[in-house]
Every structure is written in structure tokens, then in C-alpha cells.
Amino acid sequence: MDDFLKIDRVVKSYWNDSRTKQMLVVSELNLTIREGELVAFLGPSGCGKTTLMRMVGGLERQDSGRIFLKGQELHEPDRRRGMVFQSYSSFPWLSVRDNIRFGLRYRRDVTEAEKDRIADHYLAMVGLTQCADFYTNRISGGMRQRVAIARTLASAPNILLMDEPFGALDAQTREFLQMQLIEINRQERKTTIFVTHDVEEAILLAHRVIIFSSRPARIIREIDVTKVIADDKRAHGAKDSSEFFTLRNHILKIIREEYTRNEQLIQEKTI
């Protein structure tokens, strides 16, 4: 489906504490995402990309506009949308396996035995089978983030929402999890929105990169990465290719031009 997820003229603003002034965060934004597509939201800190993703997840309510998943309008959070945050959201009183199985607690479409099989499947997928019986406070931060990803996938969401999930990790762990996410997307074909401010991460992971302006968020460019880097070459060695280097510089140029334009507008308002 070309419009598996449809964001239609969405607007979002916030009031200050005294409710005397509004700050526009997302302005009349339109976007469609295809089924199975991994899309990266790329933009400066505070531009509104996370707010947009949270609206898709039902954690924020838009002021106007509508969001549809498979043709059905979205409102409150539900199991169709799974979220992975930057912070490690595991339960330290549960084992790794039980943390992943926790994502299955509301599934009534599978038996208890099937829940065990699904939990073991995702344990293996994220490379944590040997740690299955450890409590999560005994494993590393990178492993806990793998637990969060596996738990979310086990709940069988239609769309996976990831808010800078690797941002707090060291470079080696981050690269390892990036490779795992690429492989998970290949195996599961899970529609994914990945929020980041890292240009190289966006190119490496995404089929399509959506570049946002400074606040309020508007889309200034959509980059189809698959037209430059073949899908089967996104993982190992992609960063060393001339295509990757050229695309990285192209996106950085777009971002610099947007930053310069925004600074000029600020100066004009203060004159």
C-alpha cells in the first residue's frame, strides 16, 4: 500500500505555562508512507520531528488534521503502533525472556505455548538467546535496547516508531544495532519511522529520508535512498562507497542551506 500510513494536513502547537503564547511546532504537514518502508525523519533538534512521530503513536494529539493507518483514522494509542525510545525501557525485575514475553500480554490471538515460541524467535533475532534468563539490570545498555526492540516486535504492531533509539549508545554498539535493524527490516518488512539527527544513520538505515525544516516542522526534501544505494548494499560497507559519500554531502548541503535561511529570517525579524 502506497498510503499505508497517511498524515493529512497535521498541525500541532504548544502553549506556554501561563497560556498566553502559542508555539507552532508542526505546520500543515502531509506525508504518506508505504507498507514495509523504513523512513528516517531527519532534522535539527527541536524541529518537531519527534512530536510528529508521537502524534502517529497516539501519545500527542494534533490540533487539526488527521492521521490514517491502513485507511483507519488514528486516535488513542493501541497495539498497532509499537514505540522504542532512546531511554532503556526494560523491567529490571523480569528476565530478558519475560521482558520480551511481556509485549505479548494483550495478544489474544495466540496460545501460551505460541507466546513462548514468539518470545524465543525474537530473542534469537536480536542475538540474546544466551542471556534469556538474566535479569535486565545484569546486561549492558545496548542489550537492554535490543530487549526493547524485541519486546515491541513481539507485540506484532503494524508500524514501528523509533525515537533516536541508539543515541545514548557508544559507537560500536550503535553500529551493531543499526546492522540488526536493517536485518530485522529485511526479515519482518515492518513499516518503520526512525527519528534521528544523524545524517549518516539516516542514509544507512532508511529507504527514504524525510528532511525537516527548523520549527515549525515542514518537509523541505524527500530523498529516496534506494535510488542511490541498492537496498541489498545498505549494510556492510555502505559507508565506504562513493554513493554514500555523495548522498551524505548532498543532504548536509540541504541542511546547511535551511539553517542559513532560518538564521536570515530571524535576523530580519529582529531588525
C-alpha positions in Angstrom: 0.0 0.0 0.0 1.5 3.4 -1.0 -0.6 5.1 1.6 -0.2 2.5 4.4 0.3 5.5 6.8 -1.2 8.8 5.7 -0.6 12.1 7.6 -3.1 14.7 6.3 -2.6 18.4 7.0 -1.5 17.9 10.5 -0.9 21.0 12.7 0.4 21.0 16.3 1.2 23.8 18.7 2.0 24.2 22.4 1.0 26.8 24.9 3.4 28.3 27.4 2.8 27.7 31.1 0.6 30.8 31.5 -1.3 30.0 28.3 -0.6 33.5 26.9 1.5 32.4 24.0 1.4 29.6 21.5 4.4 28.0 19.7 3.7 26.3 16.4 5.6 23.0 16.2 4.2 21.3 13.1 2.5 23.2 10.3 0.1 21.8 7.7 2.2 18.7 7.2 1.3 16.0 4.6 3.1 12.7 4.2 2.4 9.1 3.1 4.5 6.0 4.0 4.4 2.7 2.1 3.9 -0.7 3.8 7.3 -2.2 4.7 9.1 1.1 4.2 11.7 2.3 6.7 11.6 6.1 6.7 14.0 8.3 8.6 12.9 11.7 10.0 15.9 13.9 9.8 16.2 17.4 11.1 17.6 19.7 13.8 16.9 19.3 17.5 13.6 20.8 18.4 12.2 21.0 14.9 9.1 18.9 15.6 10.1 15.5 14.1 9.6 13.7 17.4 6.3 15.5 18.0 5.1 14.2 14.7 6.1 10.7 15.4 4.4 10.9 18.8 1.2 12.0 17.1 1.4 8.9 14.9 1.8 6.9 18.0 -1.2 8.5 19.7 0.9 10.0 22.5 0.2 13.5 21.3 -3.0 14.9 19.9 -2.8 17.1 16.8 -4.6 20.5 16.8 -6.0 19.8 13.4 -5.6 17.4 10.5 -5.9 13.6 10.5 -3.6 10.5 10.6 -4.7 7.2 9.0 -3.2 3.7 9.3 -4.4 1.3 6.6 -7.3 3.7 5.9 -8.5 3.9 9.5 -8.2 7.2 11.4 -5.9 7.0 14.4 -6.7 8.5 17.8 -5.5 7.0 21.1 -2.5 4.6 21.4 -3.1 1.0 20.6 -1.3 -2.2 19.8 -1.0 -1.4 16.1 1.8 1.0 16.9 4.9 0.0 18.8 7.4 2.5 20.1 11.1 2.3 21.1 12.5 5.3 22.9 16.1 6.5 23.5 15.9 5.5 27.2 16.2 1.8 28.0 12.6 0.8 28.8 13.0 -2.7 30.4 11.7 -4.1 33.6 14.6 -5.0 35.9 12.5 -7.5 38.0 11.9 -9.6 34.9 14.3 -11.8 32.9 15.2 -10.9 29.3 12.8 -13.6 28.0 10.0 -12.4 30.3 10.6 -8.8 29.2 10.1 -9.8 25.6 7.1 -12.0 26.5 5.6 -9.0 28.3 5.0 -7.5 24.9 2.6 -10.4 24.2 0.4 -9.9 27.3 -2.5 -8.4 25.4 -2.4 -10.7 22.4 -5.5 -12.9 22.5 -4.8 -14.4 19.1 -2.1 -16.8 20.2 -1.8 -19.6 22.8 0.6 -19.5 25.8 2.8 -22.0 24.0 2.8 -19.8 20.9 3.8 -16.8 23.1 6.8 -18.8 24.3 7.8 -19.6 20.7 7.4 -16.0 19.6 9.5 -14.7 22.5 12.3 -17.2 21.7 12.1 -16.2 18.0 12.7 -12.6 18.8 15.3 -13.5 21.4 17.3 -15.2 18.6 16.6 -12.4 16.1 18.3 -9.8 18.4 21.0 -12.2 19.4 20.1 -12.5 23.1 19.3 -16.3 23.4 22.2 -16.9 25.7 21.0 -14.0 28.0 17.4 -15.2 28.1 17.4 -16.0 31.9 19.3 -12.9 33.0 17.6 -10.0 34.7 17.9 -6.9 32.5 19.8 -5.0 35.2 22.6 -7.5 34.7 23.1 -6.8 31.0 24.5 -3.8 29.1 22.6 -0.8 27.8 22.9 -1.9 24.2 21.5 -5.3 25.2 18.6 -3.6 27.0 17.8 -1.7 23.9 17.7 -4.9 22.0 15.3 -6.2 24.6 13.0 -3.2 24.0 13.1 -3.7 20.2 12.3 -7.4 20.5 9.5 -6.8 23.0 8.0 -4.2 20.7 8.2 -6.6 17.7 6.7 -9.4 19.7 3.5 -7.5 20.1 3.1 -7.5 16.3 2.5 -3.8 15.7 1.6 -2.6 12.2 4.2 0.1 12.4 7.4 0.5 14.5 8.2 4.0 15.8 11.7 4.6 17.0 12.8 7.9 18.6 16.6 8.1 18.4 16.9 4.6 20.0 20.6 4.4 19.5 21.5 8.0 20.5 22.8 7.1 24.0 25.0 4.2 22.9 28.7 4.0 22.2 29.8 4.0 18.5 30.5 0.2 18.3 27.2 -0.8 19.9 25.3 1.7 17.9 26.7 0.4 14.6 25.9 -3.2 15.7 22.3 -2.3 16.4 22.0 -0.4 13.1 23.0 -3.5 11.3 20.5 -5.5 13.3 17.7 -3.1 12.5 18.5 -3.4 8.8 18.3 -7.2 9.0 15.1 -7.1 11.1 13.5 -4.8 8.4 14.5 -7.3 5.7 13.1 -10.3 7.6 10.0 -8.7 9.0 9.3 -6.0 6.4 8.0 -3.9 9.3 6.9 -0.4 8.4 9.2 1.8 10.5 9.6 5.5 11.3 13.1 6.2 12.7 13.8 9.7 14.2 17.4 10.9 14.1 19.5 14.0 13.7 22.4 11.9 12.4 22.7 12.2 8.6 24.9 9.0 8.1 22.5 7.0 10.3 19.5 8.1 8.3 21.2 7.2 5.0 22.4 3.8 6.3 19.0 2.7 7.7 16.3 4.3 5.6 14.7 3.5 2.3 13.6 7.2 2.3 14.9 10.2 4.3 12.4 13.0 5.1 14.3 16.2 5.8 12.5 18.7 8.1 12.9 22.4 8.4 13.6 24.2 11.7 10.4 24.7 13.8 7.7 24.6 12.8 8.3 21.4 11.1 7.7 21.3 7.4 9.1 18.9 4.8 11.8 20.6 2.8 13.0 17.5 0.9 12.3 13.8 0.5 15.3 11.6 -0.5 14.8 8.1 -2.0 17.9 6.4 -0.8 17.2 3.2 -2.8 17.7 5.1 -6.0 21.2 5.9 -5.0 22.2 2.9 -2.8 20.7 -0.5 -3.6 18.7 -2.0 -0.7 20.9 -5.1 -0.5 24.0 -2.8 -0.1 22.7 -0.6 2.8 24.6 -2.6 5.4 28.2 -3.7 5.5 30.5 -1.4 3.5 27.8 1.1 2.5 29.5 4.0 4.4 32.7 3.4 2.4 31.0 3.8 -1.0 31.2 6.9 -3.2 27.4 6.9 -3.5 27.1 7.1 0.3 29.6 9.9 0.5 27.9 11.9 -2.3 24.5 11.5 -0.8 25.8 12.5 2.7 27.2 15.7 1.3 24.1 16.4 -0.7 21.9 16.1 2.4 24.3 18.2 4.5 24.2 20.9 1.9 20.4 20.9 2.1 20.5 21.2 5.9 23.1 24.0 5.8 21.0 26.0 3.3 18.0 25.6 5.5 19.9 26.7 8.6 21.2 29.7 6.7 17.7 30.6 5.5 16.3 30.3 9.0 19.1 32.5 10.5 18.4 35.2 7.9 14.7 35.1 8.8 15.5 35.5 12.5 17.7 38.5 11.7 15.1 40.1 9.6 12.5 39.8 12.4 14.9 41.5 14.9 15.7 44.5 12.6 
